[in-house]
């Protein structure tokens, strides 16, 4: 369970970059039976908006399979319920949408728009092994990259 955000690197250009260029490396995850309050703590501690839910099956790290994702909006929608008994698996958005790291950033944006989601699991090309996450904010950084490194401010 780790994720590495690329806040200090220069953003990659939307038109020429790949998902692998723009994504955050690593996946923060939990088993489906994790209580939602624990998922909230994970989000707050790691500073992320989504936690991936894995099916661990035989408890073998190599056998784990991506199953779904719990987003911050899923968490907020469940606040009127019992967050200590409700689980990640019960509130996760299913199915999880993924994209290969060698896909274009535009393809990632199109998938997000199509499914109405803000995060995609990024998989290693040629396999289903998750290696990172791309979010709408990552795509916004890529779109803004054409402005260069100068500071920009919204007009009043």
N, C-alpha and C positions, 0 to 999 in steps of 0.2 A: 504494500500500500504506500505508494509515494507518487508525487507529481512534481515536475519541475517546470515552473513558468518562465517564459523568456522575456521578462520585462525590460532587461538591460540591452538586449540585442536590437539592432536596427530591424524594423519590420520588413517583411518580404513583400514584393509587389503582387497585387491581386492577379494581374494578367499573366504573370510568368511563374508564380510560385506554385508549389504543390502543398497538399494537406500536410505532408511531413515537414515542410519548411515552416508552416504557421502554427502547428499544434503545440500543446503542452505535452511533454514526455511523461510517461508513467500513468498509472490508473489508481485512483483511490477507490477501494471496494470494500464490500462487506457481504457476509452470507445472507440469504433471504430471510432467515429467522431473526435478524438483528432488530431490536426494538427501535421505533422511529425516533425516540428521544436520543438514543445513542447515535443515530444517523445525523441528527441535528448537531450534536456535539462534534462529530467528525467534520461536518461542513464548517462550523464556526472555528474549530481549531486549525483546519487546513486552509481556510479562506477560499473555499470552492463553492460552486453553485449546484454541483451534481455528484452523486456517489453511485458507482456502478454496483449492481447486484450480481453476484456469481452463484452458480449452483455448484457446490463443491462435491456433491455425490459421494464418492468414496474417500473423501478427505485427502485426495492425492492432488498436489499442486498442479501437476501436469494435466490432470483430468478435468480441471475446472472449466466451466463454460460460461460465456457471457449470457446473461438472462434478461436483464432490464436495467433501468436507471431510475433513481429517485432524484428529482430536481428540487430546487428550493421552492418552486411553485407547488409541487406535490406535497411538500412538507407543510407549507402555509395552508393549503386546502384541508389538511387533516387536523389542524389545531383545535377544532371543536370536538375531536374524538380523544380516546385514551391513548396518548403517545407512548405510554409504557407497555401496553399490550399489543398495539398495532405494530406490524412488522414492515421492514423494507420490502419484502416480497409482496405484501398485501397492498402496498401503495405505489409500487414501481410502475412506471409507464412501460407497457408491453406492446409490441416487441421492441427491443432495442434496435436502433438504426445505426449501422456502421458503414465505414468507408475505408478504402485502402489508402495507405500513406502516399502512394504515387499518383493519386487522383488530383485533379485540379481543385483549387480553392473555390472556383465557380461551381463545380459539381457539388461540393460540400454545402454551399449556400442554397443551391437548388433543392437538395434533399431536406435541409432544415425547413425551407419554405413549404415544401410539399407535405411534410409531416407535422408542421407547426411545433417544432422543437428547437431548443437552443444549444444542444450538445450532441455531438456524434462520437461514437467510439471509433478510434482510428486503429486499423488492423495492419499487421505486417503484410506487404504485398505477397500474394500467393498462399496465404494462410488466414485463419480466423483468429490468430493470436493478437490480443489487444496490446497496443504499445503506447497509446496516448489518447488524448481528447482534443477535439477542435470545437470551439464555441463561437457564438455569434460575435463576441468581442474580438476573438482572433481574426475573424473575417473583416471586422471593422478596421482593425489595425492594418491589414493587408490593403484594403481599399484606400486608406489614408496615406499609405506609404508613398504614393505618387507626389505628395506634398513635400517630401523631403524631410529633413530634420528640423526645419524652422517651426517655431511655436505658432499655433493658430488659435484664434479665439472666436467664439460665436459672436455675430453682430447683435447689437442691442435692439 
